[in-house]
């Protein structure tokens, strides 16, 4: 739990919250996430919000909520501003989804 090597990369500890996606990959107790790994995952998750399966899209919103939960308190929002802007833009598009359930799920992520 915590940073294992002195590579200068931020590491965050998280506990499984039962969501799919990130938790399915890394869940099962206390795990470490390298910020760069999270940054590689979220663009793929955003793509899944365009899937034809509403069940998958809802699952992705849960996973994106987990994404925000596992970011460390000292996550440098200014340094990683481009990542956050891309993520928020990708989510904002889906606030106008024809399915109200998807709209509400996306809104929940943004809260």
N, C-alpha and C positions, 0 to 999 in steps of 0.2 A: 504494500500500500504506500503510495507516494512515488517519488522519482527514484528510479533504480540506477540510472547512469547519468553522468554529468555531460550530456551532449548539448545542453543549452535549450533543449526543446521542453515546452511546457507539458506537464503530465497531469491528468486529473483522475481522481479515484471516484468510482461510482458503485452503487449497489443496484442489483436487478430490481426493476419496478414492475416486471411482468409484461411490458410492452414488447411488440415484435420488433423486427428490424435490428436496431443497435443492440437491444437486450437479447434477442435471439442469438446474435453473433457473439456478444461479450458477456451475457448475463451469467447468473449462477454464483452470486457472492460478490466480493469486492474485487474489482478489476481495474487496470490502469488503461487509460486512453491517451495516446499521443495526439495532441491537437491537430497535427498535420493529417493524421488518419481520419479524424472527424471531418476535416475540410475536404477530404477525398470522397467521403460518403454522401454528404448532403446534396451535391448536384444530382447524384443518381436517385436519391429519394425524391427530389423535386420532379424529376422526369416521371416518376411513378404516379404523381398526382394527375397526370394526363391519361392514365390507364382507363380502360373501359369498365373495369370492375370497381364498383363503389366500395365493396368490402376491402379491397386492397388499398384504395385511396384513404379510407378511414384508418386503416392500419398504419399507413405512412404518416398520417397526422399524429398518431400516438408516438411513433418513432421520432418524429421531429420534435415533439414536446420533450421526449427523453433527451434528445440532442441538447436542448437548452438547459435541462436539469443537470447534465453532466459537465457543463462548462464550469471551470473553476472560477471562484470569486475574483481571482486576479487575472482573468482572461483579458488581454489587452484589446479592448474594443476599438481603440483608435488604430492600432497597428493592423488589426484584422478587419478593418472597416469594409474593405471591398468584399470580403466573404459574407459579412452580415448584410450588406446592401443587396447582394445577389440573392441571398436566402430570403430576405424580406420581400424583394420584388417578385420572386417566384411564388411566394405565399399570397401576396396581395392580389395577384391575377385570379386566384381561386376564391376570393371573397365574392366574386361575381358569378360563381358556378351556378348552373341551372338547378342543381340539387341543393336544397336548403340544408340538408344534413351535412354535406361537404362544406358549405359556407360556415356552418356553426363549428365544425371540427377545425377548420383552418383558423377561424377567429379564436378558438381555444388555444391554438399554438401561439398565436400572436399576443395573447394576453400575457 
